[in-house]
Every structure is written in structure tokens, then in C-alpha cells.
């Protein structure tokens, strides 16, 4: 079955032919803003395990002005102190949103959220803010259903790397990128070779093989994208490629590891969704991570529409967007073909129990 794994490439041709700890500033200030009702009036729920991470939600986002928005919810804590480079830069209640300003420039700013009860959590903005790869982002920073967190600075997902600037490559070198798994086919790799830093191990895990169907209508684009979603699970080439990525991710020697395709949406999207699911992240969160491509690539996609005629833009739209139904098609194929996600890992990808255990051990904290 030939599918639209390469829909973005087809669409584009229609239009045109790891973690480093950030430095905190001695004079940094935090401007707290309460989320919803004042967190100080919440009922405190004691943490049962002092080693457990009490945070049920936590995010870091770098703003256009260089400040950082740090949000959290920690029902098992009474107060939380935020550190950058071992310096306290903010303090808040169990549920809070704060803005941290005036930190010095850093390749990546890390924040350590320390509750007064329970274990701390270390986070950064998920995006690496690369000029040449807007969809280059961290796979970590998500909570699992059993209360652990996917570590950040270990696994990354991305779009095309052929346009990385010299500054992008220097940043990735400083951040410790070690391994690059290219999920594209030989035609894509030949036309747009990766520009990763010297010394990064490059590996090919071709998901779809050759063959690029061309949609003839918006409805045809949707059909091909749905077929592609099923093919991510069904195609032998896809099973072999994803099995290789999973085994590599389970080996600490490959961390920080990157996997990518052209848009970082479909082939990369299923790799990310499958890894997060295997780690115990809930389906709704997995879907949000998948759909985030629409935000990170918004400017690039809009530029493609602007260059196209209205008729071509209508055909492009289903191929260039991440839609829930495309990811649902892959999960539906898992259920129909294997009965459960665990069976997909074991039978479809051929992963031994030891590999799956190593994934969780190396990629989860808490």
C-alpha cells in the first residue's frame, strides 16, 4: 500500500517545485499571576510519598520579549519555589503562573520547580527555537498516568534539517545532540540532506519507502492522509523503522537523540505518539503533542497557502495540517491489527520486554 507519508513533499512541489542548565540572573524578578482562584486558598493534600513528584501540570514557555512564563499545579504541595541556575527566581502557591524576566541569554533556559513537599521537577521550554527548523522540539515534559514525568533534554522530534543555520548547528552542538534518525526516503534525503553538527551519529530509518501519490482534490488528500495513518502501523518498512527508533531510544548512549521527517508531522508524529504512549502518557496529551505541529509550523504553512492558487491551496490544506483523525487512524490500526498497544510493541515492532523496560527507566523520572 502506497500512502501519503510524503504528502508534505507533494504539497510543497505543488506550491513551488542536552540539556544545558540555563544561567539565572542575580537580579531576576518574578511577577506572579494567579491562575483561576487564588492558590493560597486551596485545600492542601499531603503527598503520600516524599519521593514522588507532586506536580500534575507544569509548563515553561519562552515569550517573544525573552521573559518566561512558568505554570504549575501541585496538589500535594503547599508552596513551590522556582530556581534557575540554582538561584530562586520565583515563588508561588500550589497552583500558580509566574513570569520570570531579566535572565541572561542562554541556549536553553532550565527551571527547577521545588515543592515544599515531594520531589522537584526540572523543565524548559519545549521548543529549541531554531531558525531553520521551527518544529524542532523536546519530546519530554509530559506527565504519565502513574505520576511520573518524561525527562526533557533526552529525545527530540523535528521537521526538515536541511535549512539549519550555522547558529542552529552550533546551538545543537552545545546542547549535546548525539544521534539523528532520518525517517525520510532516499529521494527526500538526496534533495535536502541533514545539516547536523559534526560528530552527530546519522542513521536512516526509512518509514515509507518510495512512491509519492499526488492528491487531485481536497477529499483525495484526506483519503490519502488517512491511509497514511493506517500505513504507519501496517507497512513492514514502517514497523522496521519504528522498531529501530525505539531500540535506539532505549539505549542511553544515544541520548540526546533526534528523529525527524520533512514536516515533523506524520512519520515523526507517529514515532512521538508511539513513544509517549509506550511511556504511559495519556491519549489526550499525546494528541495535543501531535497537534502542536500546527502551531510551530503555522508561518511556514501559511506561506505555502499564500504562494498557491485557491484551488491548489484547498488540496494542500489536508496534507499540511495535523488533524486528530490522522493520528486516530494509526491508533485504530493498532487496535484492529494487534488488539492492544502493548501487543503492537511486542509483536508489531518486535520489542523485547527488556527494551520496553529500558525505555521507561531511561526516559522517565519520579
Buried (B, 14 or more C-beta within 10 A) or exposed (E): EBBBBBBBBBBBEBBEEBBBBBBBBEEBBBEBEBBEEEBEEBEBBEBEEEEBBBBEEBBBEBEEEEBBBBBBBBBBBBBBBBBBBEBBBBBBBBBBBBBBBBBBEBBBBBBBBBBBBBBBBBBBBBBBBBEBBBBBBBBBBBBBEEBBBBBBBBBBBBBBBBBBEEEBBEBBBEBBBBBBBBBBBEEBBEEBEBBBBEEBBEBBBBBBBEEBBBBEEBEBBBBBBBBBBBBBBBBEBBBBBBBBBBBBBBBEEBBBBBBBBBBBBBBBBBBBBBBBBBBBBBBEBBBEBBBBBBEBBEEBBEEBBEBBEEEBBBBBBBBBBBBEEBBBBBBBBBBEBBEEBBEBBBBBBEBEEEBBEBBBEBBBBB
